Amino acid sequence: MLHEYDATNEKCPLPLVKMRLILKKMKANDKCLISLADKGSKNDIPKYLTKVGYPFSCKKFDTGIIKLLIENR
């Protein structure tokens, strides 16, 4: 299952909190696609994912938005 979360209109720490809730609900082979625009979130969320061991890929867009595809560990 793919969980999608558009956090482009939200500021840190709300995207981090909501993403953590989604990660807790994810089952085996689930993925989460999150879109971020807030500078704090774009820094904090990848650091958090690395720290707790979630594999993810990141794509940056010219608009300043980044999209993270997070896989369940």
QUIZI-V408799 format. One record per run of one state. SS is the DSSP state (A for helix, B for strand, O for the rest). FROM is the first residue (numbers start at 1). TO is the last residue. If there is no record, write none. Layout:
BEGIN
ss=SS from=FROM to=TO
ss=SS from=FROM to=TO
END
This chain:
BEGIN
ss=O from=1 to=1
ss=B from=2 to=7
ss=O from=8 to=13
ss=A from=14 to=25
ss=O from=26 to=30
ss=B from=31 to=36
ss=O from=37 to=38
ss=A from=39 to=52
ss=O from=53 to=55
ss=B from=56 to=60
ss=O from=61 to=65
ss=B from=66 to=71
ss=O from=72 to=73
END
